[in-house]
Amino acid sequence: ITTPYGLFEFNVMPFGLVNAPATFQRLMDNAFKNLEENNILVYLDDIIVFSSNPEDHIGHINKTFEIIRSLNMKLKVEKCEFFKDKINYLGFLIDKNGIKTDPEKVKSVVEWNRPVNCKEVKTFLGFISYYRQFIINLSTLEAPLRELTKNGVDWKWGPTEENSFKHIREAIVNAP
């Protein structure tokens, strides 16, 4: 930022800038792209380092620390977890057997009240789309609800929409 008092630069990524998340993600992607092993997932400031054995894991963590240090970034120790067999990452549970839905997130779907207007239907559909990979035939299940969100369609919640809503909730609860 140029002012009459001189040039000022941010030391950290400020909140509220429209392009801040994309810019930060690009920085992180570029920083970690040259790792020889494909053993790291980075989404903004959430980093997962995974390895097949403890010895390799120490090496992978050290490389990650070197990159973070080279960027002059800092870690909050209280937010770090090491040598875990199971983690919660971006609303999913990840372990050696794969990726599963997070029971805490699923609980909110069970308690979700029936939508009473178009906006609430859109909110519900937006939430469940995050778990799309776990729900077989979701596009078919959600079709009656999607119909309610189209322009020019009058609000009418009937048995078809109720069944769609219930089946989607059941599918998420029973998802792997």
HUTAJO-V761264 format. One record per pair of residues at least 12 apart in sequence whose ideal C-beta (glycine too) atoms are under 10 Angstrom apart, sorted by sequence separation. I is the first residue (numbers start at 1). J is the second residue. D is the distance in whole Angstrom. If there is no record, write none. Layout:
I_J_D + I_J_D
This chain:
28_40_10 + 37_49_10 + 38_50_10 + 39_51_6 + 49_61_6 + 90_102_9 + 93_105_10 + 112_124_6 + 145_157_10 + 29_42_7 + 37_50_10 + 39_52_9 + 49_62_10 + 89_102_9 + 91_104_9 + 92_105_9 + 125_138_10 + 128_141_9 + 129_142_9 + 144_157_10 + 147_160_9 + 148_161_7 + 13_27_9 + 28_42_5 + 35_49_10 + 37_51_8 + 49_63_9 + 86_100_9 + 88_102_6 + 91_105_5 + 128_142_7 + 144_158_9 + 147_161_8 + 27_42_10 + 28_43_8 + 32_47_8 + 49_64_5 + 88_103_10 + 91_106_10 + 109_124_9 + 112_127_8 + 144_159_10 + 145_160_9 + 28_44_7 + 48_64_10 + 49_65_10 + 88_104_8 + 112_128_9 + 144_160_5 + 145_161_6 + 148_164_10 + 25_42_8 + 27_44_10 + 28_45_8 + 32_49_10 + 39_56_8 + 47_64_7 + 88_105_9 + 125_142_6 + 128_145_9 + 143_160_9 + 144_161_5 + 147_164_9 + 25_43_7 + 28_46_10 + 39_57_9 + 109_127_7 + 124_142_9 + 144_162_9 + 146_164_9 + 25_44_6 + 28_47_8 + 37_56_8 + 61_80_10 + 108_127_8 + 109_128_7 + 144_163_8 + 145_164_5 + 24_44_6 + 25_45_10 + 39_59_10 + 40_60_7 + 47_67_10 + 125_145_6 + 144_164_4 + 145_165_7 + 24_45_8 + 39_60_5 + 40_61_10 + 47_68_8 + 61_82_7 + 121_142_9 + 124_145_7 + 125_146_7 + 143_164_7 + 144_165_9 + 22_44_10 + 37_59_9 + 39_61_10 + 42_64_9 + 61_83_9 + 105_127_9 + 109_131_8 + 141_163_9 + 142_164_6 + 21_44_6 + 37_60_7 + 40_63_9 + 121_144_10 + 122_145_9 + 125_148_10 + 141_164_6 + 142_165_9 + 144_167_10 + 145_168_8 + 20_44_10 + 39_63_9 + 40_64_6 + 58_82_9 + 121_145_5 + 122_146_9 + 125_149_7 + 140_164_9 + 141_165_9 + 35_60_8 + 39_64_9 + 42_67_10 + 57_82_8 + 58_83_9 + 105_130_8 + 106_131_8 + 121_146_8 + 141_166_10 + 142_167_9 + 37_63_8 + 57_83_7 + 105_131_8 + 121_147_10 + 122_148_9 + 141_167_5 + 142_168_6 + 36_63_9 + 40_67_9 + 118_145_10 + 121_148_5 + 122_149_5 + 140_167_10 + 141_168_5 + 35_63_6 + 45_73_9 + 47_75_9 + 106_134_10 + 120_148_10 + 121_149_6 + 34_63_10 + 35_64_8 + 54_83_7 + 101_130_10 + 102_131_9 + 138_167_10 + 141_170_10 + 142_171_10 + 45_75_9 + 101_131_6 + 115_145_8 + 118_148_6 + 119_149_9 + 137_167_10 + 138_168_7 + 141_171_7 + 13_44_10 + 32_63_9 + 45_76_10 + 117_148_9 + 118_149_6 + 13_45_9 + 32_64_8 + 35_67_8 + 51_83_10 + 101_133_10 + 118_150_9 + 135_167_10 + 31_64_10 + 34_67_9 + 46_79_9 + 47_80_9 + 48_81_10 + 49_82_9 + 101_134_6 + 115_148_8 + 118_151_10 + 135_168_7 + 138_171_7 + 45_79_9 + 50_84_10 + 99_133_8 + 100_134_8 + 101_135_10 + 121_155_9 + 137_171_9 + 138_172_9 + 32_67_6 + 99_134_9 + 118_153_8 + 135_170_10 + 136_171_7 + 31_67_5 + 32_68_10 + 48_84_10 + 121_157_9 + 135_171_5 + 31_68_8 + 50_87_9 + 118_155_6 + 131_168_10 + 134_171_8 + 135_172_6 + 92_130_9 + 117_155_6 + 134_172_7 + 28_67_9 + 31_70_8 + 32_71_10 + 48_87_7 + 91_130_7 + 92_131_9 + 116_155_9 + 135_174_9 + 136_175_9 + 28_68_10 + 31_71_6 + 90_130_9 + 91_131_8 + 115_155_10 + 117_157_9 + 121_161_8 + 128_168_6 + 131_171_9 + 134_174_9 + 135_175_6 + 30_71_10 + 48_89_6 + 92_133_10 + 116_157_8 + 124_165_8 + 128_169_9 + 131_172_6 + 134_175_4 + 31_73_9 + 47_89_10 + 48_90_9 + 92_134_9 + 115_157_8 + 130_172_10 + 133_175_9 + 134_176_6 + 28_71_9 + 46_89_7 + 114_157_7 + 125_168_9 + 128_171_9 + 133_176_10 + 27_71_7 + 46_90_6 + 50_94_8 + 52_96_10 + 121_165_9 + 124_168_8 + 128_172_6 + 131_175_6 + 28_73_9 + 124_169_9 + 127_172_9 + 27_73_9 + 43_89_8 + 44_90_10 + 48_94_8 + 50_96_10 + 115_161_9 + 43_90_6 + 114_161_9 + 41_89_8 + 114_162_7 + 41_90_9 + 115_165_7 + 114_165_6 + 114_166_9 + 41_94_9 + 112_165_9 + 114_169_10 + 112_168_10 + 112_169_7 + 111_169_10 + 109_168_8 + 110_169_7 + 109_169_5 + 110_170_9 + 112_172_10 + 11_72_9 + 12_73_9 + 109_170_10 + 12_74_10 + 109_171_10 + 110_172_8 + 106_169_9 + 109_172_5 + 110_173_6 + 108_172_10 + 109_173_7 + 106_172_6 + 107_173_9 + 109_175_10 + 105_172_9 + 106_173_6 + 106_174_9 + 106_175_7 + 103_173_9 + 101_172_7 + 101_173_9 + 101_174_10 + 101_175_5 + 100_175_8 + 101_176_7 + 100_176_6 + 99_176_8 + 98_176_8 + 97_176_9
